[in-house]
Amino acid sequence: MNHTRYRRPSALLLLTVGIACAAAVVAGIESGEEGGLVLLTDLHEYLVPLGWLAVATLTGAVLLGLARSPLRLPLVTALLVVGVPMMLLAGFVSATFGASSTEETTEPAPGRGDRRLVVERDSSLLDPVWHVYVQQGSRLLERRWRVGSFNGDSDANALRETVWTSPDRIRMTTEEGAVHEVTVTPGGRPDRVVSVG
């Protein structure tokens, strides 16, 4: 059986997967801005596995596609010498400083199916931190804006309640009873970001 005829299609497939993974990593890194797509923001927790997959598939593509080329060894060496240390460092940074957030509540805006309120709790630090977001749009094109952050370094600063008071107004209340209200513009952006603690 002649396996050489499968080399080129296999190399192209690996190259395509590697480029797609590398592009997903770049898109995930660049997606942290306010109003960014939620779909890209969700990539943050998969950046390290996607990076490893990109290094592995690109290396495989070079090994298969350039079987008789003098460029094969230098390209594989460059991919491994640059890619492996970068991914080891990224894994270390992610494990050490990466935030581990869990979604506590999600609530649609009254009378609006395209807007919802999301509260996430980050408990990877010494003190819990609550992040409040408003997300607007259809699932694939949904965008996210930060509404508030509450640092639980003091029990008084902990977030007790977050509710819609109208389709474009959010009320956040701390454990000590401090009330913070934020208005959401028609485009989904809040008029201010509350930071407590």
Stockholm file with secondary structure:
# STOCKHOLM 1.0

chainA/1-197         MNHTRYRRPSALLLLTVGIACAAAVVAGIESGEEGGLVLLTDLHEYLVPLGWLAVATLTGAVLLGLARSPLRLPLVTALLVVGVPMMLLAGFVSATFGASSTEETTEPAPGRGDRRLVVERDSSLLDPVWHVYVQQGSRLLERRWRVGSFNGDSDANALRETVWTSPDRIRMTTEEGAVHEVTVTPGGRPDRVVSVG
#=GR chainA/1-197 SS CCCGGGHHHHHHHHHHHHHHHHHHHHHHHHTTSTTEEHHHHGGGGGHHHHHHHHHHHHHHHHHHHTTTCTTHHHHHHHHHHHHHHHHHHHHHHHHHHCCCEEEEEEEECTTCTTEEEEEEEECSSSSCEEEEEEEESCTTTCEEEEEEEEETTSGGGSEEEEEEEETTEEEEEETTCCEEEEEBCTTSCBSCCEEEC
#=GC SS_cons         CCCGGGHHHHHHHHHHHHHHHHHHHHHHHHTTSTTEEHHHHGGGGGHHHHHHHHHHHHHHHHHHHTTTCTTHHHHHHHHHHHHHHHHHHHHHHHHHHCCCEEEEEEEECTTCTTEEEEEEEECSSSSCEEEEEEEESCTTTCEEEEEEEEETTSGGGSEEEEEEEETTEEEEEETTCCEEEEEBCTTSCBSCCEEEC
//
